[in-house]
Amino acid sequence: MENNLFQRARETVTNMIQNVGQGQGQASPQDQQAAQNAIQAAYQDASPEERQELQQLEQQLKQHNQLK
């Protein structure tokens, strides 16, 4: 069974980073918080492999937020 929360977290972070990378300015605090919330929600039902990818998504989010 596919973990929809995991998929949503991955899409949320990817979309936020892509939008900012395409010159749409900085991600809003609300977008950043939504991405973090999606990651945290996905941890509940994540497999070990998904947890590892969620950790990578968190790192991407943190790195991206530091590049303001």
MIRO-970335 format. One line per field, with one value per atom (N, C-alpha, C): residue in three letters; x, y, z; atom name; residue number from 1. Coordinates in Angstrom, 3 decimals, always signed. Last residue first. Layout:
N
type <- c(Ala,...)
xx <- c(X,...)
yy <- c(Y,...)
zz <- c(Z,...)
atom <- c(CA,...)
seq <- c(NUM,...)
REM end
This chain:
68
type <- c(Lys,Lys,Lys,Leu,Leu,Leu,Gln,Gln,Gln,Asn,Asn,Asn,His,His,His,Gln,Gln,Gln,Lys,Lys,Lys,Leu,Leu,Leu,Gln,Gln,Gln,Gln,Gln,Gln,Glu,Glu,Glu,Leu,Leu,Leu,Gln,Gln,Gln,Gln,Gln,Gln,Leu,Leu,Leu,Glu,Glu,Glu,Gln,Gln,Gln,Arg,Arg,Arg,Glu,Glu,Glu,Glu,Glu,Glu,Pro,Pro,Pro,Ser,Ser,Ser,Ala,Ala,Ala,Asp,Asp,Asp,Gln,Gln,Gln,Tyr,Tyr,Tyr,Ala,Ala,Ala,Ala,Ala,Ala,Gln,Gln,Gln,Ile,Ile,Ile,Ala,Ala,Ala,Asn,Asn,Asn,Gln,Gln,Gln,Ala,Ala,Ala,Ala,Ala,Ala,Gln,Gln,Gln,Gln,Gln,Gln,Asp,Asp,Asp,Gln,Gln,Gln,Pro,Pro,Pro,Ser,Ser,Ser,Ala,Ala,Ala,Gln,Gln,Gln,Gly,Gly,Gly,Gln,Gln,Gln,Gly,Gly,Gly,Gln,Gln,Gln,Gly,Gly,Gly,Val,Val,Val,Asn,Asn,Asn,Gln,Gln,Gln,Ile,Ile,Ile,Met,Met,Met,Asn,Asn,Asn,Thr,Thr,Thr,Val,Val,Val,Thr,Thr,Thr,Glu,Glu,Glu,Arg,Arg,Arg,Ala,Ala,Ala,Arg,Arg,Arg,Gln,Gln,Gln,Phe,Phe,Phe,Leu,Leu,Leu,Asn,Asn,Asn,Asn,Asn,Asn,Glu,Glu,Glu,Met,Met,Met)
xx <- c(+18.074,+17.221,+18.049,+19.130,+19.599,+18.796,+17.890,+19.094,+19.602,+15.895,+15.499,+16.712,+17.409,+16.704,+16.335,+18.203,+19.204,+18.560,+15.681,+16.541,+17.574,+14.866,+14.056,+14.897,+16.847,+16.656,+15.894,+16.331,+17.622,+17.511,+13.801,+13.983,+15.284,+14.472,+13.588,+13.707,+15.978,+16.620,+15.773,+13.972,+15.094,+15.830,+12.462,+11.886,+12.977,+14.191,+13.933,+13.307,+14.027,+15.321,+15.122,+11.337,+11.873,+13.216,+11.271,+10.582,+11.084,+12.695,+13.209,+12.577,+10.996,+12.368,+12.965,+7.764,+8.668,+10.070,+5.491,+6.579,+7.358,+3.453,+3.225,+4.349,+4.627,+3.817,+3.731,+5.850,+6.684,+5.879,+3.948,+4.334,+5.161,+3.858,+2.695,+3.071,+6.350,+6.085,+4.908,+5.918,+6.986,+6.697,+3.844,+3.631,+4.676,+5.120,+3.985,+3.729,+6.980,+7.448,+6.333,+5.212,+6.139,+6.629,+3.971,+3.163,+4.048,+6.136,+5.501,+4.656,+6.616,+7.674,+7.080,+4.216,+4.625,+5.683,+4.352,+3.246,+3.590,+6.552,+6.620,+5.517,+6.988,+6.404,+6.591,+9.970,+8.793,+8.274,+10.956,+11.148,+9.835,+10.418,+10.695,+10.909,+10.260,+8.993,+9.193,+12.350,+12.282,+10.990,+12.489,+12.042,+11.814,+13.030,+14.114,+13.764,+10.492,+11.459,+12.616,+9.416,+8.794,+9.762,+11.097,+11.048,+10.470,+10.482,+11.848,+11.865,+7.744,+8.177,+9.568,+7.790,+7.109,+7.573,+9.208,+9.713,+9.090,+7.492,+8.855,+9.398,+5.171,+5.123,+6.500,+6.037,+5.539,+5.541,+6.704,+7.713,+7.285,+4.226,+5.387,+6.432,+2.706,+2.334,+3.505,+3.969,+3.923,+3.616,+3.403,+4.789,+4.841,+0.657,+1.267,+2.720,+0.287,-0.125,+0.479,+2.040,+1.872,+1.562,+0.564,+1.334,+1.010,+0.847,+0.000,+0.882)
yy <- c(+32.106,+33.298,+34.514,+29.640,+30.382,+31.658,+28.291,+29.021,+29.879,+26.933,+28.039,+28.879,+24.937,+25.919,+27.141,+23.450,+24.100,+25.219,+22.536,+23.365,+24.126,+21.034,+22.147,+23.087,+19.095,+19.989,+21.239,+17.858,+18.507,+19.500,+16.809,+17.796,+18.564,+14.984,+16.103,+17.206,+13.205,+13.946,+15.152,+12.218,+12.934,+13.763,+10.932,+12.076,+12.897,+8.854,+9.900,+11.132,+7.444,+7.939,+9.059,+6.785,+7.644,+8.245,+5.021,+6.303,+7.281,+2.909,+3.573,+4.947,+2.175,+2.650,+3.390,+3.660,+2.509,+3.044,+5.769,+5.580,+4.293,+6.733,+5.472,+5.112,+9.060,+8.105,+6.738,+10.784,+9.915,+8.805,+12.460,+11.260,+10.293,+14.596,+13.707,+12.391,+15.801,+15.235,+14.265,+16.644,+15.695,+15.014,+18.456,+17.283,+16.213,+20.382,+19.629,+18.359,+21.372,+20.718,+19.871,+22.478,+21.419,+20.658,+24.411,+23.340,+22.178,+26.074,+25.341,+24.191,+27.064,+26.341,+25.496,+28.376,+27.265,+26.412,+30.318,+29.357,+28.145,+31.840,+31.058,+29.996,+31.383,+32.066,+31.211,+31.248,+30.540,+31.282,+34.052,+33.137,+32.449,+34.078,+34.664,+33.600,+32.651,+33.116,+33.673,+31.468,+32.918,+33.453,+28.813,+29.370,+30.877,+28.200,+28.108,+28.703,+28.330,+29.350,+29.363,+26.042,+27.355,+28.474,+23.990,+24.297,+25.689,+24.038,+24.310,+24.686,+23.357,+24.599,+24.988,+20.835,+21.968,+23.297,+19.322,+19.462,+20.670,+19.489,+20.028,+20.272,+18.259,+19.596,+20.238,+15.705,+16.658,+18.087,+14.593,+14.694,+15.743,+14.699,+15.405,+15.626,+13.005,+14.418,+15.237,+10.571,+11.132,+12.627,+10.259,+10.326,+10.993,+10.070,+11.172,+11.364,+7.691,+8.966,+10.162,+4.977,+5.921,+7.296,+2.176,+3.409,+4.348,-1.196,+0.000,+1.247)
zz <- c(+2.170,+2.014,+1.637,+2.619,+1.444,+1.197,+4.605,+4.979,+3.826,+3.312,+4.178,+4.602,+2.068,+1.255,+2.089,+4.262,+3.412,+2.599,+5.162,+6.028,+5.210,+2.939,+3.406,+4.271,+2.850,+1.712,+2.135,+5.316,+5.076,+3.921,+4.827,+5.894,+5.707,+2.832,+2.510,+3.558,+4.361,+3.272,+2.862,+5.997,+6.608,+5.556,+4.063,+4.772,+5.461,+3.412,+2.410,+3.055,+5.816,+5.357,+4.323,+5.826,+6.885,+6.477,+3.676,+3.561,+4.622,+4.788,+3.588,+3.404,+6.933,+7.181,+5.980,+6.173,+6.261,+6.575,+7.950,+6.986,+7.259,+9.464,+8.764,+7.805,+10.657,+11.412,+10.753,+8.812,+9.643,+10.323,+7.713,+6.964,+7.804,+9.457,+9.368,+8.693,+8.884,+10.211,+10.191,+6.218,+6.551,+7.889,+6.589,+5.743,+6.034,+8.166,+8.716,+7.909,+6.314,+7.542,+8.157,+4.433,+4.032,+5.259,+6.023,+5.419,+5.004,+6.569,+7.659,+7.130,+4.005,+4.713,+5.839,+3.539,+2.678,+3.358,+5.555,+5.556,+4.693,+4.821,+6.064,+6.131,+1.264,+2.415,+3.666,-0.556,-0.062,+1.166,-2.536,-1.423,-1.071,-6.124,-4.814,-3.754,-8.418,-7.843,-6.433,-9.812,-9.694,-9.137,-9.678,-10.951,-10.854,-7.065,-8.029,-9.381,-6.007,-5.621,-6.616,-7.217,-7.413,-7.073,-6.235,-7.669,-7.925,-3.506,-3.950,-5.427,-3.588,-2.967,-3.466,-4.831,-5.469,-4.898,-2.892,-4.259,-4.948,-0.669,-0.599,-2.001,-1.750,-1.150,-1.125,-2.534,-3.531,-2.996,-0.045,-1.104,-2.138,+1.243,+1.800,+0.715,-0.385,-0.255,+0.279,+0.061,-1.288,-1.234,+2.790,+2.327,+0.955,+2.698,+3.436,+3.017,+1.255,+0.669,+1.380,+0.708,+1.800,+1.207,-0.855,-0.971,+0.189,+0.000,+0.000,+0.000)
atom <- c(N,CA,C,N,CA,C,N,CA,C,N,CA,C,N,CA,C,N,CA,C,N,CA,C,N,CA,C,N,CA,C,N,CA,C,N,CA,C,N,CA,C,N,CA,C,N,CA,C,N,CA,C,N,CA,C,N,CA,C,N,CA,C,N,CA,C,N,CA,C,N,CA,C,N,CA,C,N,CA,C,N,CA,C,N,CA,C,N,CA,C,N,CA,C,N,CA,C,N,CA,C,N,CA,C,N,CA,C,N,CA,C,N,CA,C,N,CA,C,N,CA,C,N,CA,C,N,CA,C,N,CA,C,N,CA,C,N,CA,C,N,CA,C,N,CA,C,N,CA,C,N,CA,C,N,CA,C,N,CA,C,N,CA,C,N,CA,C,N,CA,C,N,CA,C,N,CA,C,N,CA,C,N,CA,C,N,CA,C,N,CA,C,N,CA,C,N,CA,C,N,CA,C,N,CA,C,N,CA,C,N,CA,C,N,CA,C,N,CA,C,N,CA,C,N,CA,C,N,CA,C,N,CA,C,N,CA,C)
seq <- c(68,68,68,67,67,67,66,66,66,65,65,65,64,64,64,63,63,63,62,62,62,61,61,61,60,60,60,59,59,59,58,58,58,57,57,57,56,56,56,55,55,55,54,54,54,53,53,53,52,52,52,51,51,51,50,50,50,49,49,49,48,48,48,47,47,47,46,46,46,45,45,45,44,44,44,43,43,43,42,42,42,41,41,41,40,40,40,39,39,39,38,38,38,37,37,37,36,36,36,35,35,35,34,34,34,33,33,33,32,32,32,31,31,31,30,30,30,29,29,29,28,28,28,27,27,27,26,26,26,25,25,25,24,24,24,23,23,23,22,22,22,21,21,21,20,20,20,19,19,19,18,18,18,17,17,17,16,16,16,15,15,15,14,14,14,13,13,13,12,12,12,11,11,11,10,10,10,9,9,9,8,8,8,7,7,7,6,6,6,5,5,5,4,4,4,3,3,3,2,2,2,1,1,1)
REM end
